[in-house]
Amino acid sequence: MSRFEVLVESSLREGISDPQGSTIERALPALGFDGIEHVRVGKAFRFTMSAPDEAAARGLAEELSKRFLTNPVIEDFVVTVTAASPS
């Protein structure tokens, strides 16, 4: 078994209202940040896992993302898998 570092980044699908992103976008000019548009908020999950190879790690991470970490009806996600550095 090999160790892998996994990053799952999720965000609301296009067309799904993002009230948190809208609130941030409205506040930015008052903080001196002009010209920023289309703010969207997402989530990031980072973890280390053991798997026989990178393909197996990616498959497991994608299954975990679909079944537990995200809501596939309203969210999209991207999985990044890299070899874990030795401890």
Backbone torsions as a table, in degrees:
resi	resn	phi	psi	omega
1	MET	NA	141.6	176.9
2	SER	-111.1	158.9	178.6
3	ARG	-102.4	139.4	-179.3
4	PHE	-132.7	143.1	171.9
5	GLU	-95.4	133.4	-175.7
6	VAL	-123.1	136.3	172.3
7	LEU	-122.7	122.1	174.8
8	VAL	-113.0	119.3	178.2
9	GLU	-110.1	122.5	179.9
10	SER	-116.5	150.1	177.0
11	SER	-150.6	157.8	177.9
12	LEU	-66.3	143.5	178.6
13	ARG	-65.6	154.8	174.8
14	GLU	-55.3	138.3	178.5
15	GLY	90.7	-12.6	177.3
16	ILE	-88.8	129.0	-179.7
17	SER	-58.9	136.8	179.3
18	ASP	-123.0	80.9	-176.5
19	PRO	-61.5	-33.0	179.1
20	GLN	-67.0	-43.7	177.2
21	GLY	-63.5	-40.2	179.0
22	SER	-64.1	-41.3	178.6
23	THR	-62.8	-44.2	178.0
24	ILE	-62.0	-45.4	-178.3
25	GLU	-60.4	-41.4	179.3
26	ARG	-67.2	-30.6	-177.5
27	ALA	-80.4	-23.0	-172.8
28	LEU	-58.9	-45.2	179.9
29	PRO	-58.8	-37.7	179.6
30	ALA	-66.0	-21.3	179.1
31	LEU	-95.7	4.0	178.1
32	GLY	90.1	12.5	178.9
33	PHE	-107.4	90.4	-179.0
34	ASP	-93.1	156.6	174.1
35	GLY	81.0	9.7	178.2
36	ILE	-97.1	127.4	-175.8
37	GLU	-132.6	164.5	173.3
38	HIS	57.6	46.8	179.6
39	VAL	-73.1	129.3	177.2
40	ARG	-127.7	140.3	-179.9
41	VAL	-105.3	140.9	178.5
42	GLY	-137.8	-170.3	179.3
43	LYS	-130.4	152.9	174.9
44	ALA	-128.7	133.7	176.5
45	PHE	-119.0	126.4	177.7
46	ARG	-121.4	133.8	177.5
47	PHE	-157.9	164.7	176.6
48	THR	-112.6	140.7	-179.2
49	MET	-141.8	160.1	174.4
50	SER	-104.3	138.8	178.5
51	ALA	-158.7	159.8	-179.7
52	PRO	-62.4	-36.1	-179.3
53	ASP	-158.3	175.6	-176.7
54	GLU	-62.5	-39.0	-179.9
55	ALA	-62.6	-42.1	178.6
56	ALA	-66.4	-40.0	178.2
57	ALA	-62.3	-44.7	179.7
58	ARG	-62.2	-44.5	179.8
59	GLY	-61.1	-43.3	178.8
60	LEU	-66.1	-42.2	179.3
61	ALA	-64.6	-38.9	178.3
62	GLU	-66.8	-41.2	177.8
63	GLU	-63.8	-44.3	177.1
64	LEU	-59.6	-41.2	-179.6
65	SER	-64.9	-44.7	-179.5
66	LYS	-65.9	-40.8	-172.2
67	ARG	-90.3	-22.4	-171.5
68	PHE	-136.6	-44.5	-171.7
69	LEU	-80.2	-28.0	-176.5
70	THR	-129.8	165.5	172.9
71	ASN	-103.0	101.8	-173.9
72	PRO	-64.9	-12.6	177.4
73	VAL	-72.6	-36.9	-174.9
74	ILE	-120.9	-6.4	-176.9
75	GLU	-124.3	145.4	169.4
76	ASP	-105.2	159.2	176.8
77	PHE	-145.7	157.4	176.7
78	VAL	-127.8	132.8	179.7
79	VAL	-109.2	129.7	174.3
80	THR	-118.9	127.2	-178.2
81	VAL	-122.5	129.6	175.8
82	THR	-134.8	155.6	176.8
83	ALA	-63.6	134.4	179.0
84	ALA	-74.5	142.2	176.1
85	SER	-71.9	146.7	-178.8
86	PRO	-60.9	142.8	-179.3
87	SER	-87.0	NA	NA
